[in-house]
Amino acid sequence: MKFVDEAPVTVHAGNGGHGCLSFRREKYVPRGGPDGGDGGDGGSVFLEADDSINTLVDYRYQRRYRAENGQPGSGGNRTGRSGVDLILPVPVGTTAIDEDTREVLGDLTEPGQRLKVAQGGFHGLGNTRFKSSVNRAPRQTTEGSEGETRHLKLELKVLADVGLLGLPNAGKSTFIRAVSAARPKVADYPFTTLVPNLGVVSLQKHRSFVIADIPGVIEGAAQGAGLGIRFLKHLTRNRLLLHLVDMAPFDGSDPADSAAAIERELAEFSPTLAQRDRWLVLNKLDLLPPEAVDERCRDVVARLGWQGPVYRISAISATGTRELCGDVLEYLEARWQEERQDPEAARRELELQRQMQREARLKIEALRAARRGKREDDNDDDDGDVEVIYVP
């Protein structure tokens, strides 16, 4: 199935049913009076998180959705039937954004969680509602109100505790294969991974965490190079980032320079995300001469000025991966425990994630606007270069 993490949709809530103008007319019942019933409410539109869905691809093919209208009232004080609510299933981790106001309507982060995105119209009132001692035969009714229409942008950010960050061919997919049951594609060329992959790392029974492998980022990604920054937004939900560095690059590049380039791209994409807890993971040490490993690792750490945790692994042989995953699990369990005991810590974490998502959204929109402007400029230049020659 194709991985789609963005989809624009338009939703229409149902209109409310009109009120009924009716009078009771039965044999042997003189002056029966008004008996017009109310209309029914229009159906609303909800998004519901479904953990059996992992992509927004269905919303690329159908982009308009309409809930059922409410039925009008009828005589005999019969109320019209309300419209059925429309429930749209989306993957867990979906954010709904109003494209007209840029308002974030909500995040769906738990299976079964629902979010109302369009309110159904209110029912109209029948003439029975206007009956009084001085108005015994009212002819007033009200029409049902129109349902809400919204242009939405659905954004999916994969839910994972740990995110893998690094250049293409840094060994991210090999690492996730070594520590989990996930089987992403692995090959000896860059950009093997084109969509995010998730894996569950289980060290003991009932002790596990989810890790996300996103496509590699290269220098200049913030300006659209390579796969650009489209997938970096998936890191905004992660509590910990593992920065994998290829210590034996096939092209002979400097590992320290490569790691520094990723840090610059991350800071340009989202300053808040760049301050997220991040561990340095030096990978592919099995390709270095044993006597050169210590010196090479110390040199990279010193040139980066790295102050955080550093791990030395070889993902393909699973050397050092279990120790790394054990430390990651202890770190995450401490964070989870802190948030369970301190509601303020949980609130700060949620606000931090929202701030990163806002910065990511603004950066992506700015990049897309710049691309549109460049295409328009190119078209204008092409028009100016056309030379018209009149032949007599």
Contacts in CASP RR format, 6 or more apart in sequence:
PFRMAT RR
TARGET T0000
AUTHOR 0000-0000-0000
METHOD contacts of the structure
MODEL  1
MKFVDEAPVTVHAGNGGHGCLSFRREKYVPRGGPDGGDGGDGGSVFLEAD
DSINTLVDYRYQRRYRAENGQPGSGGNRTGRSGVDLILPVPVGTTAIDED
TREVLGDLTEPGQRLKVAQGGFHGLGNTRFKSSVNRAPRQTTEGSEGETR
HLKLELKVLADVGLLGLPNAGKSTFIRAVSAARPKVADYPFTTLVPNLGV
VSLQKHRSFVIADIPGVIEGAAQGAGLGIRFLKHLTRNRLLLHLVDMAPF
DGSDPADSAAAIERELAEFSPTLAQRDRWLVLNKLDLLPPEAVDERCRDV
VARLGWQGPVYRISAISATGTRELCGDVLEYLEARWQEERQDPEAARREL
ELQRQMQREARLKIEALRAARRGKREDDNDDDDGDVEVIYVP
1 54 0 8 1.000
1 55 0 8 1.000
1 57 0 8 1.000
2 55 0 8 1.000
2 57 0 8 1.000
3 54 0 8 1.000
3 55 0 8 1.000
3 57 0 8 1.000
3 195 0 8 1.000
3 196 0 8 1.000
4 55 0 8 1.000
4 56 0 8 1.000
4 57 0 8 1.000
4 59 0 8 1.000
4 60 0 8 1.000
4 156 0 8 1.000
5 55 0 8 1.000
5 56 0 8 1.000
5 155 0 8 1.000
5 156 0 8 1.000
5 157 0 8 1.000
5 158 0 8 1.000
5 196 0 8 1.000
5 230 0 8 1.000
5 231 0 8 1.000
5 234 0 8 1.000
6 56 0 8 1.000
6 153 0 8 1.000
6 154 0 8 1.000
6 155 0 8 1.000
6 156 0 8 1.000
7 56 0 8 1.000
7 59 0 8 1.000
7 60 0 8 1.000
7 63 0 8 1.000
7 153 0 8 1.000
7 154 0 8 1.000
8 63 0 8 1.000
8 99 0 8 1.000
8 151 0 8 1.000
8 152 0 8 1.000
8 153 0 8 1.000
8 154 0 8 1.000
9 59 0 8 1.000
9 63 0 8 1.000
9 64 0 8 1.000
9 65 0 8 1.000
9 88 0 8 1.000
9 151 0 8 1.000
9 152 0 8 1.000
9 154 0 8 1.000
10 63 0 8 1.000
10 64 0 8 1.000
10 65 0 8 1.000
10 149 0 8 1.000
10 150 0 8 1.000
10 151 0 8 1.000
10 152 0 8 1.000
11 45 0 8 1.000
11 64 0 8 1.000
11 65 0 8 1.000
11 66 0 8 1.000
11 67 0 8 1.000
11 86 0 8 1.000
11 88 0 8 1.000
11 117 0 8 1.000
11 118 0 8 1.000
11 149 0 8 1.000
11 150 0 8 1.000
11 152 0 8 1.000
12 45 0 8 1.000
12 64 0 8 1.000
12 65 0 8 1.000
12 66 0 8 1.000
12 67 0 8 1.000
12 118 0 8 1.000
12 147 0 8 1.000
12 148 0 8 1.000
12 149 0 8 1.000
13 42 0 8 1.000
13 43 0 8 1.000
13 44 0 8 1.000
13 45 0 8 1.000
13 67 0 8 1.000
13 118 0 8 1.000
13 119 0 8 1.000
13 120 0 8 1.000
13 121 0 8 1.000
13 147 0 8 1.000
13 148 0 8 1.000
13 149 0 8 1.000
14 42 0 8 1.000
14 43 0 8 1.000
14 44 0 8 1.000
14 66 0 8 1.000
14 67 0 8 1.000
14 68 0 8 1.000
14 69 0 8 1.000
14 70 0 8 1.000
14 83 0 8 1.000
14 120 0 8 1.000
14 121 0 8 1.000
14 147 0 8 1.000
15 42 0 8 1.000
15 69 0 8 1.000
15 70 0 8 1.000
15 120 0 8 1.000
15 121 0 8 1.000
15 144 0 8 1.000
15 145 0 8 1.000
15 146 0 8 1.000
15 147 0 8 1.000
16 39 0 8 1.000
16 40 0 8 1.000
16 41 0 8 1.000
16 42 0 8 1.000
16 69 0 8 1.000
16 70 0 8 1.000
16 120 0 8 1.000
16 121 0 8 1.000
16 122 0 8 1.000
16 123 0 8 1.000
16 124 0 8 1.000
16 144 0 8 1.000
16 145 0 8 1.000
16 146 0 8 1.000
16 147 0 8 1.000
17 39 0 8 1.000
17 40 0 8 1.000
17 41 0 8 1.000
17 42 0 8 1.000
17 69 0 8 1.000
17 70 0 8 1.000
17 71 0 8 1.000
17 72 0 8 1.000
17 73 0 8 1.000
17 80 0 8 1.000
17 123 0 8 1.000
17 124 0 8 1.000
17 143 0 8 1.000
17 144 0 8 1.000
18 39 0 8 1.000
18 72 0 8 1.000
18 73 0 8 1.000
18 124 0 8 1.000
18 141 0 8 1.000
18 142 0 8 1.000
18 143 0 8 1.000
18 144 0 8 1.000
19 36 0 8 1.000
19 37 0 8 1.000
19 38 0 8 1.000
19 39 0 8 1.000
19 72 0 8 1.000
19 73 0 8 1.000
19 123 0 8 1.000
19 124 0 8 1.000
19 125 0 8 1.000
19 126 0 8 1.000
19 127 0 8 1.000
19 141 0 8 1.000
19 142 0 8 1.000
19 143 0 8 1.000
19 144 0 8 1.000
20 36 0 8 1.000
20 37 0 8 1.000
20 38 0 8 1.000
20 39 0 8 1.000
20 72 0 8 1.000
20 73 0 8 1.000
20 74 0 8 1.000
20 75 0 8 1.000
20 78 0 8 1.000
20 126 0 8 1.000
20 127 0 8 1.000
20 141 0 8 1.000
21 36 0 8 1.000
21 126 0 8 1.000
21 127 0 8 1.000
21 139 0 8 1.000
21 141 0 8 1.000
22 34 0 8 1.000
22 35 0 8 1.000
22 36 0 8 1.000
22 37 0 8 1.000
22 74 0 8 1.000
22 75 0 8 1.000
22 76 0 8 1.000
22 127 0 8 1.000
23 32 0 8 1.000
23 33 0 8 1.000
23 34 0 8 1.000
23 35 0 8 1.000
23 137 0 8 1.000
24 32 0 8 1.000
24 33 0 8 1.000
24 34 0 8 1.000
24 35 0 8 1.000
24 76 0 8 1.000
25 32 0 8 1.000
26 32 0 8 1.000
31 136 0 8 1.000
33 131 0 8 1.000
33 136 0 8 1.000
33 137 0 8 1.000
34 126 0 8 1.000
34 127 0 8 1.000
34 128 0 8 1.000
34 130 0 8 1.000
34 131 0 8 1.000
34 137 0 8 1.000
34 138 0 8 1.000
35 75 0 8 1.000
35 76 0 8 1.000
35 77 0 8 1.000
35 128 0 8 1.000
36 73 0 8 1.000
36 74 0 8 1.000
36 75 0 8 1.000
36 76 0 8 1.000
36 77 0 8 1.000
36 78 0 8 1.000
36 126 0 8 1.000
36 127 0 8 1.000
36 128 0 8 1.000
36 141 0 8 1.000
37 73 0 8 1.000
37 74 0 8 1.000
37 75 0 8 1.000
37 76 0 8 1.000
37 77 0 8 1.000
37 78 0 8 1.000
37 79 0 8 1.000
37 80 0 8 1.000
37 126 0 8 1.000
37 127 0 8 1.000
37 128 0 8 1.000
38 73 0 8 1.000
38 79 0 8 1.000
38 80 0 8 1.000
38 123 0 8 1.000
38 124 0 8 1.000
38 125 0 8 1.000
38 126 0 8 1.000
38 129 0 8 1.000
39 70 0 8 1.000
39 71 0 8 1.000
39 72 0 8 1.000
39 73 0 8 1.000
39 79 0 8 1.000
39 80 0 8 1.000
39 123 0 8 1.000
39 124 0 8 1.000
39 125 0 8 1.000
39 126 0 8 1.000
39 144 0 8 1.000
40 70 0 8 1.000
40 71 0 8 1.000
40 72 0 8 1.000
40 73 0 8 1.000
40 79 0 8 1.000
40 80 0 8 1.000
40 81 0 8 1.000
40 82 0 8 1.000
40 83 0 8 1.000
40 123 0 8 1.000
40 124 0 8 1.000
41 70 0 8 1.000
41 82 0 8 1.000
41 83 0 8 1.000
41 120 0 8 1.000
41 121 0 8 1.000
41 122 0 8 1.000
41 123 0 8 1.000
42 67 0 8 1.000
42 68 0 8 1.000
42 69 0 8 1.000
42 70 0 8 1.000
42 82 0 8 1.000
42 83 0 8 1.000
42 120 0 8 1.000
42 121 0 8 1.000
42 123 0 8 1.000
42 147 0 8 1.000
43 67 0 8 1.000
43 68 0 8 1.000
43 69 0 8 1.000
43 70 0 8 1.000
43 82 0 8 1.000
43 83 0 8 1.000
43 84 0 8 1.000
43 85 0 8 1.000
43 86 0 8 1.000
43 120 0 8 1.000
43 121 0 8 1.000
44 67 0 8 1.000
44 85 0 8 1.000
44 86 0 8 1.000
44 116 0 8 1.000
44 118 0 8 1.000
44 119 0 8 1.000
44 120 0 8 1.000
45 65 0 8 1.000
45 67 0 8 1.000
45 85 0 8 1.000
45 86 0 8 1.000
45 88 0 8 1.000
45 116 0 8 1.000
45 117 0 8 1.000
45 118 0 8 1.000
45 120 0 8 1.000
45 150 0 8 1.000
46 85 0 8 1.000
46 86 0 8 1.000
46 87 0 8 1.000
46 88 0 8 1.000
46 114 0 8 1.000
46 115 0 8 1.000
46 116 0 8 1.000
46 117 0 8 1.000
47 87 0 8 1.000
47 88 0 8 1.000
47 90 0 8 1.000
47 94 0 8 1.000
47 96 0 8 1.000
47 108 0 8 1.000
47 114 0 8 1.000
47 115 0 8 1.000
47 117 0 8 1.000
47 154 0 8 1.000
48 87 0 8 1.000
48 88 0 8 1.000
48 89 0 8 1.000
48 90 0 8 1.000
48 108 0 8 1.000
48 112 0 8 1.000
48 113 0 8 1.000
48 114 0 8 1.000
48 115 0 8 1.000
49 89 0 8 1.000
49 90 0 8 1.000
49 91 0 8 1.000
49 92 0 8 1.000
49 93 0 8 1.000
49 94 0 8 1.000
49 108 0 8 1.000
49 109 0 8 1.000
49 110 0 8 1.000
49 111 0 8 1.000
49 112 0 8 1.000
49 113 0 8 1.000
49 114 0 8 1.000
50 89 0 8 1.000
50 90 0 8 1.000
50 91 0 8 1.000
50 92 0 8 1.000
50 111 0 8 1.000
50 112 0 8 1.000
51 91 0 8 1.000
51 92 0 8 1.000
51 111 0 8 1.000
53 89 0 8 1.000
53 90 0 8 1.000
53 91 0 8 1.000
54 91 0 8 1.000
55 91 0 8 1.000
55 156 0 8 1.000
56 90 0 8 1.000
56 91 0 8 1.000
56 94 0 8 1.000
56 154 0 8 1.000
56 156 0 8 1.000
59 154 0 8 1.000
65 86 0 8 1.000
65 88 0 8 1.000
66 86 0 8 1.000
67 83 0 8 1.000
67 84 0 8 1.000
67 85 0 8 1.000
67 86 0 8 1.000
67 118 0 8 1.000
67 120 0 8 1.000
68 83 0 8 1.000
68 84 0 8 1.000
68 86 0 8 1.000
69 83 0 8 1.000
70 80 0 8 1.000
70 81 0 8 1.000
70 82 0 8 1.000
70 83 0 8 1.000
70 123 0 8 1.000
71 80 0 8 1.000
71 81 0 8 1.000
71 82 0 8 1.000
71 83 0 8 1.000
72 80 0 8 1.000
73 79 0 8 1.000
73 80 0 8 1.000
73 126 0 8 1.000
74 80 0 8 1.000
77 128 0 8 1.000
79 123 0 8 1.000
80 123 0 8 1.000
82 123 0 8 1.000
87 114 0 8 1.000
90 108 0 8 1.000
90 154 0 8 1.000
90 156 0 8 1.000
91 156 0 8 1.000
92 108 0 8 1.000
92 109 0 8 1.000
92 110 0 8 1.000
92 111 0 8 1.000
92 159 0 8 1.000
93 107 0 8 1.000
93 108 0 8 1.000
93 109 0 8 1.000
93 156 0 8 1.000
93 157 0 8 1.000
93 158 0 8 1.000
93 159 0 8 1.000
93 237 0 8 1.000
94 107 0 8 1.000
94 108 0 8 1.000
94 154 0 8 1.000
94 155 0 8 1.000
94 156 0 8 1.000
95 104 0 8 1.000
95 106 0 8 1.000
95 107 0 8 1.000
95 108 0 8 1.000
95 154 0 8 1.000
95 155 0 8 1.000
95 156 0 8 1.000
95 157 0 8 1.000
95 357 0 8 1.000
96 104 0 8 1.000
96 105 0 8 1.000
96 106 0 8 1.000
96 108 0 8 1.000
96 115 0 8 1.000
96 117 0 8 1.000
96 152 0 8 1.000
96 153 0 8 1.000
96 154 0 8 1.000
97 103 0 8 1.000
97 104 0 8 1.000
97 105 0 8 1.000
97 152 0 8 1.000
97 153 0 8 1.000
97 154 0 8 1.000
97 155 0 8 1.000
97 361 0 8 1.000
98 105 0 8 1.000
98 150 0 8 1.000
98 151 0 8 1.000
98 152 0 8 1.000
99 151 0 8 1.000
99 152 0 8 1.000
99 153 0 8 1.000
100 150 0 8 1.000
100 151 0 8 1.000
104 354 0 8 1.000
104 357 0 8 1.000
105 115 0 8 1.000
105 117 0 8 1.000
105 152 0 8 1.000
106 115 0 8 1.000
108 115 0 8 1.000
109 159 0 8 1.000
117 150 0 8 1.000
117 152 0 8 1.000
118 147 0 8 1.000
118 148 0 8 1.000
118 149 0 8 1.000
118 150 0 8 1.000
119 147 0 8 1.000
119 148 0 8 1.000
120 147 0 8 1.000
120 148 0 8 1.000
121 144 0 8 1.000
121 145 0 8 1.000
121 146 0 8 1.000
121 147 0 8 1.000
121 148 0 8 1.000
122 144 0 8 1.000
122 145 0 8 1.000
123 144 0 8 1.000
124 141 0 8 1.000
124 142 0 8 1.000
124 143 0 8 1.000
124 144 0 8 1.000
124 145 0 8 1.000
125 141 0 8 1.000
125 142 0 8 1.000
126 141 0 8 1.000
126 142 0 8 1.000
127 138 0 8 1.000
127 139 0 8 1.000
127 140 0 8 1.000
127 141 0 8 1.000
130 138 0 8 1.000
130 140 0 8 1.000
130 141 0 8 1.000
131 138 0 8 1.000
132 138 0 8 1.000
155 233 0 8 1.000
155 361 0 8 1.000
157 233 0 8 1.000
157 234 0 8 1.000
157 236 0 8 1.000
157 237 0 8 1.000
157 357 0 8 1.000
158 196 0 8 1.000
158 198 0 8 1.000
158 212 0 8 1.000
158 234 0 8 1.000
158 237 0 8 1.000
159 210 0 8 1.000
159 237 0 8 1.000
160 198 0 8 1.000
160 199 0 8 1.000
160 210 0 8 1.000
160 211 0 8 1.000
160 212 0 8 1.000
160 234 0 8 1.000
160 237 0 8 1.000
160 238 0 8 1.000
161 209 0 8 1.000
161 210 0 8 1.000
161 211 0 8 1.000
161 238 0 8 1.000
161 239 0 8 1.000
161 240 0 8 1.000
161 332 0 8 1.000
162 209 0 8 1.000
162 210 0 8 1.000
162 211 0 8 1.000
162 212 0 8 1.000
162 238 0 8 1.000
162 239 0 8 1.000
162 240 0 8 1.000
162 241 0 8 1.000
162 242 0 8 1.000
162 328 0 8 1.000
162 332 0 8 1.000
163 211 0 8 1.000
163 212 0 8 1.000
163 213 0 8 1.000
163 214 0 8 1.000
163 235 0 8 1.000
163 238 0 8 1.000
163 240 0 8 1.000
163 241 0 8 1.000
163 242 0 8 1.000
164 172 0 8 1.000
164 175 0 8 1.000
164 176 0 8 1.000
164 211 0 8 1.000
164 212 0 8 1.000
164 213 0 8 1.000
164 214 0 8 1.000
164 241 0 8 1.000
164 242 0 8 1.000
164 244 0 8 1.000
165 172 0 8 1.000
165 214 0 8 1.000
165 217 0 8 1.000
165 235 0 8 1.000
165 241 0 8 1.000
165 242 0 8 1.000
165 243 0 8 1.000
165 244 0 8 1.000
165 262 0 8 1.000
165 266 0 8 1.000
165 278 0 8 1.000
166 172 0 8 1.000
166 216 0 8 1.000
166 217 0 8 1.000
166 243 0 8 1.000
166 244 0 8 1.000
166 245 0 8 1.000
166 262 0 8 1.000
167 216 0 8 1.000
167 217 0 8 1.000
167 218 0 8 1.000
167 246 0 8 1.000
167 258 0 8 1.000
167 261 0 8 1.000
167 262 0 8 1.000
168 190 0 8 1.000
168 191 0 8 1.000
168 192 0 8 1.000
168 193 0 8 1.000
168 215 0 8 1.000
168 216 0 8 1.000
168 218 0 8 1.000
169 188 0 8 1.000
169 189 0 8 1.000
169 190 0 8 1.000
169 192 0 8 1.000
169 246 0 8 1.000
169 249 0 8 1.000
169 250 0 8 1.000
170 216 0 8 1.000
170 244 0 8 1.000
170 245 0 8 1.000
170 246 0 8 1.000
170 283 0 8 1.000
171 244 0 8 1.000
171 246 0 8 1.000
171 283 0 8 1.000
171 284 0 8 1.000
171 315 0 8 1.000
172 193 0 8 1.000
172 213 0 8 1.000
172 214 0 8 1.000
172 216 0 8 1.000
172 244 0 8 1.000
173 184 0 8 1.000
173 185 0 8 1.000
173 186 0 8 1.000
173 192 0 8 1.000
173 193 0 8 1.000
173 197 0 8 1.000
173 213 0 8 1.000
174 186 0 8 1.000
174 315 0 8 1.000
174 316 0 8 1.000
175 213 0 8 1.000
175 244 0 8 1.000
175 281 0 8 1.000
175 283 0 8 1.000
175 313 0 8 1.000
175 315 0 8 1.000
175 321 0 8 1.000
176 182 0 8 1.000
176 184 0 8 1.000
176 197 0 8 1.000
176 199 0 8 1.000
176 211 0 8 1.000
176 213 0 8 1.000
177 183 0 8 1.000
177 184 0 8 1.000
177 186 0 8 1.000
177 315 0 8 1.000
178 315 0 8 1.000
178 316 0 8 1.000
178 318 0 8 1.000
178 321 0 8 1.000
179 201 0 8 1.000
179 211 0 8 1.000
179 318 0 8 1.000
179 321 0 8 1.000
179 322 0 8 1.000
179 325 0 8 1.000
180 199 0 8 1.000
180 200 0 8 1.000
180 201 0 8 1.000
180 202 0 8 1.000
180 211 0 8 1.000
181 199 0 8 1.000
181 200 0 8 1.000
182 197 0 8 1.000
182 198 0 8 1.000
182 199 0 8 1.000
182 200 0 8 1.000
182 213 0 8 1.000
184 193 0 8 1.000
184 197 0 8 1.000
184 213 0 8 1.000
185 192 0 8 1.000
185 193 0 8 1.000
186 192 0 8 1.000
188 250 0 8 1.000
190 216 0 8 1.000
191 215 0 8 1.000
191 216 0 8 1.000
191 226 0 8 1.000
191 227 0 8 1.000
193 213 0 8 1.000
193 214 0 8 1.000
193 215 0 8 1.000
193 216 0 8 1.000
194 215 0 8 1.000
194 227 0 8 1.000
195 215 0 8 1.000
195 231 0 8 1.000
196 212 0 8 1.000
196 213 0 8 1.000
196 214 0 8 1.000
196 215 0 8 1.000
196 231 0 8 1.000
196 234 0 8 1.000
197 212 0 8 1.000
197 213 0 8 1.000
198 210 0 8 1.000
198 211 0 8 1.000
198 212 0 8 1.000
198 213 0 8 1.000
199 210 0 8 1.000
199 211 0 8 1.000
199 212 0 8 1.000
199 213 0 8 1.000
200 208 0 8 1.000
200 209 0 8 1.000
200 210 0 8 1.000
200 211 0 8 1.000
201 208 0 8 1.000
201 209 0 8 1.000
201 210 0 8 1.000
201 211 0 8 1.000
201 325 0 8 1.000
201 328 0 8 1.000
201 329 0 8 1.000
202 208 0 8 1.000
203 322 0 8 1.000
203 325 0 8 1.000
203 326 0 8 1.000
203 329 0 8 1.000
207 329 0 8 1.000
207 333 0 8 1.000
208 329 0 8 1.000
209 328 0 8 1.000
209 329 0 8 1.000
209 332 0 8 1.000
212 234 0 8 1.000
212 235 0 8 1.000
212 238 0 8 1.000
214 231 0 8 1.000
214 232 0 8 1.000
214 234 0 8 1.000
214 235 0 8 1.000
215 227 0 8 1.000
215 231 0 8 1.000
216 227 0 8 1.000
216 231 0 8 1.000
217 227 0 8 1.000
217 228 0 8 1.000
217 229 0 8 1.000
217 232 0 8 1.000
217 262 0 8 1.000
217 265 0 8 1.000
217 266 0 8 1.000
218 225 0 8 1.000
218 226 0 8 1.000
218 261 0 8 1.000
218 265 0 8 1.000
219 225 0 8 1.000
219 261 0 8 1.000
219 262 0 8 1.000
219 264 0 8 1.000
219 265 0 8 1.000
220 226 0 8 1.000
220 228 0 8 1.000
220 265 0 8 1.000
221 227 0 8 1.000
221 228 0 8 1.000
221 229 0 8 1.000
221 232 0 8 1.000
221 265 0 8 1.000
221 269 0 8 1.000
222 228 0 8 1.000
222 229 0 8 1.000
222 265 0 8 1.000
222 268 0 8 1.000
222 269 0 8 1.000
222 363 0 8 1.000
222 367 0 8 1.000
223 367 0 8 1.000
224 367 0 8 1.000
224 371 0 8 1.000
228 367 0 8 1.000
229 265 0 8 1.000
229 269 0 8 1.000
229 360 0 8 1.000
229 363 0 8 1.000
229 364 0 8 1.000
229 367 0 8 1.000
230 364 0 8 1.000
232 266 0 8 1.000
232 269 0 8 1.000
232 270 0 8 1.000
232 273 0 8 1.000
232 360 0 8 1.000
233 357 0 8 1.000
233 360 0 8 1.000
233 361 0 8 1.000
233 364 0 8 1.000
235 241 0 8 1.000
235 273 0 8 1.000
235 276 0 8 1.000
236 270 0 8 1.000
236 273 0 8 1.000
236 353 0 8 1.000
236 356 0 8 1.000
236 357 0 8 1.000
236 360 0 8 1.000
237 353 0 8 1.000
238 276 0 8 1.000
239 277 0 8 1.000
239 332 0 8 1.000
239 335 0 8 1.000
239 349 0 8 1.000
240 276 0 8 1.000
240 277 0 8 1.000
240 278 0 8 1.000
240 279 0 8 1.000
240 328 0 8 1.000
240 331 0 8 1.000
240 332 0 8 1.000
241 276 0 8 1.000
241 277 0 8 1.000
241 278 0 8 1.000
241 279 0 8 1.000
242 278 0 8 1.000
242 279 0 8 1.000
242 281 0 8 1.000
242 324 0 8 1.000
242 328 0 8 1.000
243 259 0 8 1.000
243 262 0 8 1.000
243 278 0 8 1.000
243 279 0 8 1.000
243 280 0 8 1.000
243 281 0 8 1.000
244 281 0 8 1.000
244 283 0 8 1.000
245 255 0 8 1.000
245 258 0 8 1.000
245 259 0 8 1.000
245 280 0 8 1.000
245 281 0 8 1.000
245 282 0 8 1.000
245 283 0 8 1.000
245 300 0 8 1.000
246 255 0 8 1.000
246 258 0 8 1.000
246 283 0 8 1.000
246 284 0 8 1.000
247 255 0 8 1.000
247 282 0 8 1.000
247 283 0 8 1.000
247 284 0 8 1.000
247 285 0 8 1.000
247 287 0 8 1.000
247 288 0 8 1.000
247 296 0 8 1.000
247 297 0 8 1.000
247 300 0 8 1.000
248 284 0 8 1.000
248 285 0 8 1.000
248 287 0 8 1.000
248 288 0 8 1.000
249 255 0 8 1.000
249 258 0 8 1.000
255 282 0 8 1.000
255 296 0 8 1.000
255 300 0 8 1.000
256 299 0 8 1.000
256 300 0 8 1.000
256 303 0 8 1.000
256 304 0 8 1.000
259 280 0 8 1.000
259 300 0 8 1.000
259 304 0 8 1.000
260 303 0 8 1.000
260 304 0 8 1.000
263 274 0 8 1.000
263 304 0 8 1.000
266 273 0 8 1.000
266 274 0 8 1.000
267 274 0 8 1.000
268 363 0 8 1.000
269 359 0 8 1.000
269 360 0 8 1.000
269 363 0 8 1.000
270 356 0 8 1.000
270 359 0 8 1.000
270 360 0 8 1.000
270 363 0 8 1.000
271 359 0 8 1.000
272 352 0 8 1.000
272 355 0 8 1.000
272 356 0 8 1.000
272 359 0 8 1.000
273 356 0 8 1.000
273 359 0 8 1.000
273 360 0 8 1.000
276 356 0 8 1.000
277 331 0 8 1.000
278 308 0 8 1.000
279 308 0 8 1.000
279 309 0 8 1.000
279 310 0 8 1.000
279 311 0 8 1.000
279 328 0 8 1.000
280 301 0 8 1.000
280 304 0 8 1.000
280 306 0 8 1.000
280 308 0 8 1.000
280 309 0 8 1.000
280 310 0 8 1.000
280 311 0 8 1.000
281 310 0 8 1.000
281 311 0 8 1.000
281 313 0 8 1.000
281 324 0 8 1.000
282 297 0 8 1.000
282 300 0 8 1.000
282 310 0 8 1.000
282 311 0 8 1.000
282 312 0 8 1.000
282 313 0 8 1.000
283 313 0 8 1.000
283 314 0 8 1.000
283 315 0 8 1.000
284 314 0 8 1.000
284 315 0 8 1.000
284 316 0 8 1.000
285 293 0 8 1.000
285 297 0 8 1.000
285 312 0 8 1.000
285 313 0 8 1.000
285 314 0 8 1.000
285 319 0 8 1.000
286 314 0 8 1.000
286 316 0 8 1.000
286 317 0 8 1.000
286 319 0 8 1.000
288 296 0 8 1.000
293 312 0 8 1.000
297 310 0 8 1.000
297 312 0 8 1.000
301 310 0 8 1.000
309 327 0 8 1.000
311 320 0 8 1.000
311 323 0 8 1.000
311 324 0 8 1.000
311 327 0 8 1.000
312 320 0 8 1.000
313 319 0 8 1.000
313 320 0 8 1.000
313 321 0 8 1.000
313 324 0 8 1.000
314 320 0 8 1.000
315 321 0 8 1.000
338 345 0 8 1.000
339 345 0 8 1.000
339 346 0 8 1.000
339 349 0 8 1.000
340 346 0 8 1.000
END
